[in-house]
Every structure is written in structure tokens, then in C-alpha cells.
Amino acid sequence: MDMDNIVLEHLVALRNELKEFRQEAREELQIIRMRLNSVERTVSGAHDDNMIVQMRLDKVDEKIDKIEKRLELAAA
């Protein structure tokens, strides 16, 4: 009978430790998700900025082409 109580106590302790571990894992996963969302927003913002810069460079290219044609510096 005494051995049954010891086994039961150990099982209860193990269950409690597992419960704590699961809670810690959930909390860590929530932190990881928040940080990943932050990274995704940052990457998305950088992509948007890159697109704006690319559009501006395209406009500059067009203007340079027009200037070269007017000055007859480029082949038509």
C-alpha cells in the first residue's frame, strides 16, 4: 500500500511538471509568433520601400533616355 502512494505521488509530480512545461512552451510559442509577425511586417515594409525606389529609378532611366535622344547621344 505504501508503494502505491509513492508511485501515485510521483505520477502527480510528473503530471504537474508536464503541465508547467506545456504552459512555458505555450508562452514561448506566443512570443515566437509575435516576433515572427514583427519580422514579417518589417520585411513587407522593406519590400514596399524597395518597390518605391525601383519605380523612381525607372522614371530616372526614362528621363535619361529622353535626354540622350534629344542630345543625340543614344542610338534611336
N, C-alpha and C positions, 0 to 999 in steps of 0.2 A: 504493500500500500504506500509506503514511504517513497519507493522508487517511482510510482505513478505520479506522485505530487512533484517530484523533482523533474520528471520528463515534462509534465504539464507546465511547470514554471519556465522551463527552458523554451518550450514552444511559444508560450505567451511572450517571453522576452524577444524571441526571434521575430514573432509577428509584429511586435512594437518597433523593432529595429527596421524591419522591412517597410512598415508604414512611414516611418521617419525618412527612410531613403527615398521612397516614392514621392513624398512631399518635396524633399530637396530637389529631386530630379525634375519635378513639375516646375518648381520655381526657376531652376536653371534653364529649363527649356523655354520658359516665358521670357527670360532675359535674352536668350539667344534669338528668339523670334523678334523681339523689339529691336535688337541690334541689327539683325538682318534686314528688317524693314527700313531702318535708317540708312543702311548701306544701299539698298535698292533705290531709295529716294535720292541719295547723293549721286549714284550712277545715272539715274534718269535725268537729273538736273544737269550733270556734266554732258550727257548726250544732247540735251536740248541746246546747251551753250555751244557745243561743237557744231550743231546744225546751223545756228545763227552765224557763227564765224564762217562756215563754209558758204552760206548764201552771200555774205558780204564779200568774200574772196571771189566768188563767181561774178558779182557785179563789178568788182575792180578789174577782173580779167576782161569783161565785156568793154569796159571803158578804155582799157589799154589797147584792145583790138581796134576800137574806133579811132583812137589817136594815131595808132600806127598806120591805119588805112588813109587817114587824112594827110598824114605826113609822107605817105607813100613809102613807108619803111617796111611794110609787110607785103607779101605776095597776095594778090586779090583772090 
